[in-house]
């Protein structure tokens, strides 16, 4: 499928270039929105609407993300990858949210027609935040070089290029990037790139001072199995600590990914999938607690795609697929003045663009055009 997308991209090159030049660049609402000092984006990898129903059906208690008093806006995202009718993966889905563009599955932070970045490289909201004096961080339960964290911290033609992704992350300017270990990330390389701390345990994480730069390489087994055998923090604990480190007078951007909803849904493991939906919801609670006390923070929760084709059959929610689907995914927002309207259905790239608008990045800078704008 990725090969067919690439062929289609080159056949449609004039249209792709034209759209990058003058159009297809808007957000959810280009005229009515408030700018926010801080933005926290939480991505439940593979989490569709029915994953939430499955979690509530199998375990007691409501979900924080569905508390309308705390998350008054609920809508949906259309997640298909370029050109808009092909099932996405996490690379293209993450890029849409990070860079405000649609590209080909497998591509990380590059244009569909220009995967080698010979013409242009699309900036992510994390990169623009750093350029404009904010701090930025990425937190995941996947490896740090996984597709979703990579979309906010690197640029490459292939999500499989672990070394290229990790090197991009090491030079990204992020204040923190935490997740499971990646092969090319070492303490020496982290220190060479001005990460003052290289952490592997919850104890080391808890000791980090505010504003400090750190690269976290935790136990992947613990993160996947929700255990603490190696002094490994939970996603909620990582989220709370990351916010404490990033919080500053100029503001920050933070992306938090619950990666194992997707991983267990691929294997149709109900109990494990549900456990990770609940763990992701705990991380959302941490973000909302800060936002409610702070008053200057946008919290947006969504997914990059749906995995497993969860459907209601004979009175029970069951998996019907082992892969990704075209099902829309939920969107929750904690404020009503950021341009999002309840019941809206938006393209994933529009959500990415709107996050940029809320952070003050107008159409002159975000999303990055594949060619210079007419008249520029």
SULDAFEN-V263973 format. One record per residue. N is the residue number from 1. RES is the residue in one letter. SS is DSSP state (H for helix, E for strand, - for the rest). PHI is phi in whole degrees, 0 to 359 (none if undefined). Layout:
# SULDAFEN-V263973
((N;RES;SS;PHI) (N;RES;SS;PHI))
This chain:
# SULDAFEN-V263973
((1;X;-;none) (2;X;H;296) (3;X;H;297) (4;X;H;296) (5;X;H;298) (6;X;H;295) (7;X;H;298) (8;X;H;297) (9;X;H;300) (10;X;H;287) (11;X;H;295) (12;X;-;260) (13;X;H;308) (14;X;H;301) (15;X;H;293) (16;X;H;299) (17;X;H;296) (18;X;H;296) (19;X;H;294) (20;X;H;290) (21;X;H;279) (22;X;H;230) (23;X;-;214) (24;X;-;52) (25;X;-;233) (26;X;-;280) (27;X;-;266) (28;X;-;291) (29;X;-;210) (30;X;-;272) (31;X;-;236) (32;X;-;238) (33;X;-;198) (34;X;-;260) (35;X;-;276) (36;X;-;239) (37;X;-;294) (38;X;E;237) (39;X;E;229) (40;X;E;242) (41;X;E;252) (42;X;E;248) (43;X;E;244) (44;X;E;271) (45;X;-;301) (46;X;-;80) (47;X;-;273) (48;X;-;266) (49;X;H;303) (50;X;H;281) (51;X;H;296) (52;X;H;292) (53;X;H;295) (54;X;H;299) (55;X;H;296) (56;X;H;289) (57;X;H;287) (58;X;H;265) (59;X;-;225) (60;X;-;285) (61;X;-;102) (62;X;-;284) (63;X;-;261) (64;X;H;302) (65;X;H;298) (66;X;H;264) (67;X;-;286) (68;X;-;295) (69;X;-;292) (70;X;-;261) (71;X;-;232) (72;X;-;290) (73;X;E;257) (74;X;E;230) (75;X;E;219) (76;X;E;220) (77;X;E;241) (78;X;E;269) (79;X;-;253) (80;X;-;301) (81;X;E;274) (82;X;-;304) (83;X;-;265) (84;X;-;124) (85;X;-;226) (86;X;E;241) (87;X;-;301) (88;X;-;271) (89;X;-;245) (90;X;H;290) (91;X;H;295) (92;X;H;290) (93;X;H;297) (94;X;H;293) (95;X;H;297) (96;X;H;301) (97;X;H;286) (98;X;H;277) (99;X;H;246) (100;X;-;73) (101;X;-;228) (102;X;-;261) (103;X;-;221) (104;X;-;271) (105;X;-;308) (106;X;-;97) (107;X;-;273) (108;X;E;243) (109;X;-;60) (110;X;-;224) (111;X;E;283) (112;X;-;305) (113;X;-;273) (114;X;E;229) (115;X;-;295) (116;X;-;270) (117;X;-;61) (118;X;-;285) (119;X;-;259) (120;X;-;202) (121;X;-;235) (122;X;-;289) (123;X;-;281) (124;X;-;265) (125;X;H;297) (126;X;H;294) (127;X;H;296) (128;X;H;294) (129;X;H;301) (130;X;H;296) (131;X;H;299) (132;X;-;257) (133;X;-;89) (134;X;-;271) (135;X;E;269) (136;X;E;215) (137;X;E;214) (138;X;E;227) (139;X;E;231) (140;X;E;210) (141;X;E;263) (142;X;E;277) (143;X;E;297) (144;X;-;299) (145;X;-;268) (146;X;-;298) (147;X;H;300) (148;X;H;291) (149;X;H;299) (150;X;H;298) (151;X;H;299) (152;X;-;260) (153;X;-;213) (154;X;-;202) (155;X;-;218) (156;X;E;198) (157;X;-;289) (158;X;-;222) (159;X;-;294) (160;X;-;276) (161;X;-;276) (162;X;H;304) (163;X;H;296) (164;X;H;295) (165;X;H;297) (166;X;H;298) (167;X;H;295) (168;X;H;297) (169;X;H;292) (170;X;H;295) (171;X;-;254) (172;X;-;282) (173;X;-;87) (174;X;-;299) (175;X;-;286) (176;X;E;211) (177;X;E;216) (178;X;E;233) (179;X;E;177) (180;X;E;286) (181;X;-;296) (182;X;-;240) (183;X;-;301) (184;X;-;272) (185;X;-;265) (186;X;-;236) (187;X;H;299) (188;X;H;298) (189;X;H;293) (190;X;H;298) (191;X;H;294) (192;X;H;299) (193;X;-;256) (194;X;-;70) (195;X;-;276) (196;X;-;293) (197;X;E;230) (198;X;E;240) (199;X;E;244) (200;X;-;230) (201;X;-;224) (202;X;H;298) (203;X;H;301) (204;X;H;294) (205;X;H;297) (206;X;H;298) (207;X;-;276) (208;X;-;293) (209;X;-;280) (210;X;-;302) (211;X;-;80) (212;X;-;285) (213;X;-;267) (214;X;E;213) (215;X;E;242) (216;X;E;259) (217;X;E;231) (218;X;E;269) (219;X;-;291) (220;X;H;295) (221;X;H;296) (222;X;H;295) (223;X;H;295) (224;X;H;284) (225;X;H;257) (226;X;-;57) (227;X;-;246) (228;X;-;232) (229;X;-;293) (230;X;-;242) (231;X;-;57) (232;X;-;258) (233;X;-;286) (234;X;-;280) (235;X;H;298) (236;X;H;296) (237;X;H;294) (238;X;H;297) (239;X;H;297) (240;X;H;299) (241;X;H;289) (242;X;H;300) (243;X;H;298) (244;X;H;298) (245;X;H;287) (246;X;H;278) (247;X;-;300) (248;X;-;203) (249;X;-;292) (250;X;-;269) (251;X;-;99) (252;X;E;206) (253;X;E;238) (254;X;E;224) (255;X;E;252) (256;X;E;238) (257;X;E;242) (258;X;E;265) (259;X;-;279) (260;X;H;272) (261;X;H;301) (262;X;H;294) (263;X;H;298) (264;X;H;282) (265;X;H;292) (266;X;H;302) (267;X;-;267) (268;X;-;57) (269;X;-;269) (270;X;H;296) (271;X;H;299) (272;X;H;292) (273;X;H;298) (274;X;H;299) (275;X;H;300) (276;X;H;280) (277;X;H;297) (278;X;H;294) (279;X;H;294) (280;X;H;296) (281;X;H;297) (282;X;H;296) (283;X;H;293) (284;X;H;300) (285;X;H;300) (286;X;H;297) (287;X;H;295) (288;X;H;292) (289;X;H;300) (290;X;H;294) (291;X;H;299) (292;X;H;290) (293;X;H;281) (294;X;H;278) (295;X;-;79) (296;X;-;231) (297;X;E;233) (298;X;E;270) (299;X;E;243) (300;X;E;235) (301;X;E;243) (302;X;E;202) (303;X;-;226) (304;X;-;275) (305;X;-;183) (306;X;E;258) (307;X;E;234) (308;X;-;101) (309;X;-;54) (310;X;-;293) (311;X;E;222) (312;X;E;273) (313;X;E;226) (314;X;-;53) (315;X;-;82) (316;X;E;226) (317;X;E;273) (318;X;E;223) (319;X;-;283) (320;X;-;238) (321;X;-;207) (322;X;-;254) (323;X;-;232) (324;X;E;280) (325;X;E;229) (326;X;-;271) (327;X;-;299) (328;X;-;297) (329;X;E;243) (330;X;E;287) (331;X;E;228) (332;X;E;233) (333;X;E;226) (334;X;-;273) (335;X;-;230) (336;X;-;254) (337;X;-;242) (338;X;-;255) (339;X;-;100) (340;X;-;273) (341;X;-;241) (342;X;-;305) (343;X;-;86) (344;X;-;289) (345;X;E;236) (346;X;E;237) (347;X;E;291) (348;X;H;302) (349;X;H;295) (350;X;H;295) (351;X;H;295) (352;X;H;301) (353;X;H;298) (354;X;H;296) (355;X;H;299) (356;X;H;297) (357;X;H;299) (358;X;H;298) (359;X;-;271) (360;X;-;96) (361;X;-;264) (362;X;-;281) (363;X;-;296) (364;X;-;286) (365;X;-;235) (366;X;-;213) (367;X;-;285) (368;X;-;298) (369;X;-;283) (370;X;-;287) (371;X;-;227) (372;X;-;304) (373;X;-;294) (374;X;-;301) (375;X;-;84) (376;X;-;282))
